[in-house]
Amino acid sequence: MHADFWQGRWARNDIGFHLDQVHPGLRRHWPRLKLQEGATVLVPLCGKSLDLAWLAGEGFRVLGVELSQKAVETFFAEQQLEAEISQVGPFKVYRSGKLEIRCGDIFALGADDVSACQGVYDRAALIALPPPMRQRYAAHLSAILPAGCQQLLVTLDYEQTQMDGPPFAVSDAEVMTLYATEWQVERLEAKEVLATNPRMRERGLQRLEEHFHRLQRHA
């Protein structure tokens, strides 16, 4: 999934991964992290997700990272927010109130950029990446995020041979392989969701589970 793949998806408005509502699982499970109001939350590969505005509305400072400039500009336009734009290292930064989105490569994000992050919300980052990039991505987060940081991770599990990703199938076993060395991992919920995802049925799936995990970075 190179940069031009995602730039093309946004250019064609081929964004079936975008939800037109706040993810119900975010509302349901985010309180389990027990983060204090005002904590900074990293949202990798954030797109124009409505979850960003929800998190800001709950009192958190939100740091999104997104490759597509179109996605970032569309988010601020749709939210009717005037963005202050600046350049920070390799990132074009859009800010408005408690919301900040850095437009650029997630792998260019350094420890100094996320030193204040106490939370991470990953709904569509890990499952957007093929296996080798998932390993690199998880290792990168583990390397730059501070001790004690918590993460709400949302994954999808299905028979990978029935459909090409993205989104890719990521089993609980893979989550443990990717994160258990550096994070405490707790599965919060596993939910069958094929009935409410007709696009996935059309792509050939016979089973689709959505899993929610709470992770905490070891000291």
C-alpha positions in Angstrom: 0.0 0.0 0.0 2.3 2.7 -1.3 1.5 6.4 -1.0 0.2 6.6 -4.6 -2.4 3.9 -3.8 -4.1 5.9 -1.1 -3.7 9.2 -3.0 -5.5 7.5 -5.9 -8.3 6.3 -3.6 -8.9 9.8 -2.3 -8.6 11.3 -5.8 -11.3 8.9 -7.0 -13.4 9.4 -3.9 -13.1 5.6 -3.4 -13.4 5.8 0.3 -15.7 3.0 1.4 -13.7 2.8 4.6 -15.0 6.2 5.7 -18.0 6.1 8.1 -20.7 8.7 7.9 -21.1 8.5 11.7 -19.0 8.3 14.8 -17.9 4.7 15.2 -20.3 3.2 17.8 -17.4 1.1 19.2 -15.5 4.3 20.0 -18.3 5.6 22.1 -18.7 2.2 23.7 -15.1 1.5 24.6 -13.2 4.7 24.8 -14.2 5.3 28.4 -12.3 2.1 29.3 -9.0 3.9 28.8 -9.9 6.3 31.6 -7.9 9.2 30.1 -8.1 12.5 31.8 -9.8 15.4 30.0 -7.2 17.3 28.0 -5.1 14.3 27.2 -3.5 14.2 23.8 -4.8 11.4 21.5 -2.9 10.2 18.4 -5.2 9.1 15.5 -3.0 7.5 12.8 -4.2 7.3 9.2 -7.2 9.4 10.3 -8.7 10.3 6.9 -11.6 12.7 7.4 -13.1 10.6 10.2 -15.9 12.0 12.3 -14.2 10.3 15.2 -11.7 13.1 15.3 -14.4 15.7 16.0 -16.0 13.4 18.6 -12.8 13.0 20.5 -12.2 16.7 20.5 -15.8 17.3 21.7 -15.1 14.9 24.6 -12.3 17.3 25.7 -9.2 15.6 24.3 -6.5 17.2 22.2 -6.4 15.3 18.9 -3.3 14.7 16.8 -4.3 13.1 13.5 -1.8 11.9 10.9 -3.0 11.5 7.3 -1.2 11.1 4.0 -3.8 12.6 1.8 -4.0 16.4 1.7 -7.5 16.1 0.1 -8.7 14.1 3.1 -7.4 16.7 5.6 -8.8 19.7 3.7 -12.1 17.9 3.3 -12.3 17.2 7.0 -11.9 20.8 8.0 -14.3 22.0 5.3 -17.0 19.5 6.3 -16.6 20.4 10.0 -16.8 24.1 9.0 -13.5 24.7 10.8 -11.0 27.4 9.8 -7.5 25.7 9.9 -4.3 27.5 10.7 -1.7 26.0 8.4 2.0 25.7 9.1 5.0 23.5 8.3 6.5 21.3 11.0 9.5 19.3 9.7 8.1 17.0 6.9 4.5 17.6 7.8 2.0 20.2 6.6 0.1 20.9 9.8 -3.6 22.0 10.0 -4.8 23.2 13.4 -8.1 24.4 14.8 -8.7 24.5 18.5 -8.1 21.1 20.0 -7.7 19.5 16.6 -4.4 19.1 14.7 -3.9 17.0 11.6 -0.4 16.5 10.3 -0.4 15.7 6.6 2.4 13.3 5.7 3.9 9.9 6.2 3.2 8.2 9.6 6.7 6.8 9.5 8.1 10.3 9.6 6.5 10.8 13.0 9.1 10.9 15.8 9.1 10.5 19.5 9.3 14.3 20.1 6.1 14.6 18.0 4.1 12.3 20.2 5.8 12.8 23.6 2.6 14.2 25.1 0.3 11.5 23.7 -1.5 9.5 26.4 -3.8 7.7 24.0 -4.1 6.3 20.5 -7.2 5.5 18.6 -6.6 3.1 15.7 -9.7 2.1 13.8 -8.4 2.0 10.2 -4.6 2.1 10.3 -3.4 -1.4 11.2 -6.0 -3.1 9.0 -5.2 -0.8 6.1 -1.7 -2.2 5.8 -0.4 -5.5 4.3 1.6 -7.9 6.6 5.1 -6.5 6.2 3.9 -2.9 6.7 1.8 -3.9 9.7 5.0 -5.2 11.4 6.8 -2.0 10.5 3.9 0.2 11.7 3.5 -1.6 15.1 7.2 -1.5 15.7 7.2 2.2 14.8 4.5 3.1 17.3 6.1 1.0 20.0 9.4 2.9 19.4 8.0 6.4 19.6 5.1 6.4 22.0 5.8 7.0 25.7 5.5 4.5 28.5 2.0 4.2 29.9 0.3 5.3 26.7 -2.9 3.5 26.0 -4.5 2.5 22.7 -7.9 1.5 21.5 -7.3 -0.8 18.6 -10.1 -1.9 16.2 -9.4 -4.9 13.9 -11.3 -7.0 11.5 -11.0 -10.8 11.3 -12.2 -12.8 8.3 -10.9 -15.5 5.9 -8.3 -13.6 4.0 -8.5 -16.0 1.0 -12.1 -14.8 0.4 -11.2 -11.2 -0.2 -8.1 -9.0 -1.0 -7.5 -6.2 1.4 -7.6 -3.5 2.3 -9.1 -3.8 4.9 -6.9 -6.7 5.8 -7.8 -9.5 8.2 -5.9 -9.2 11.5 -6.4 -12.0 14.0 -6.1 -11.7 17.7 -3.0 -13.9 17.5 -1.4 -11.4 15.1 -2.3 -8.5 17.5 -0.4 -10.4 20.2 2.6 -11.0 17.9 2.8 -7.4 16.9 2.2 -5.8 20.3 2.5 -8.1 23.3 6.3 -7.6 23.8 5.9 -3.8 24.3 2.3 -3.5 25.3 -0.2 -5.1 27.7 -3.0 -6.4 25.4 -6.6 -6.9 26.5 -9.4 -7.9 24.1 -12.6 -6.0 25.0 -15.1 -7.3 22.5 -15.5 -9.5 19.4 -18.6 -8.8 17.3 -20.0 -10.4 14.1 -20.7 -7.5 11.8 -21.1 -9.1 8.3 -24.9 -8.5 8.4 -24.4 -4.8 8.6 -21.7 -4.7 5.9 -23.3 -5.5 2.6 -20.2 -4.3 0.7 -18.1 -7.0 2.4 -20.7 -9.7 1.5 -20.6 -8.5 -2.1 -16.8 -9.0 -2.0 -17.3 -12.6 -1.1 -17.0 -12.8 2.7 -18.9 -15.4 4.7 -17.7 -14.2 8.1 -16.6 -10.8 9.4 -15.8 -10.0 13.0 -14.8 -6.7 14.5 -12.5 -6.9 17.5 -11.7 -4.2 20.0 -8.5 -4.2 22.0 -7.2 -2.1 24.8 -3.4 -1.8 24.8 -1.1 -0.2 27.4 2.6 0.6 26.7 4.9 -1.0 29.2 7.1 1.2 31.3 
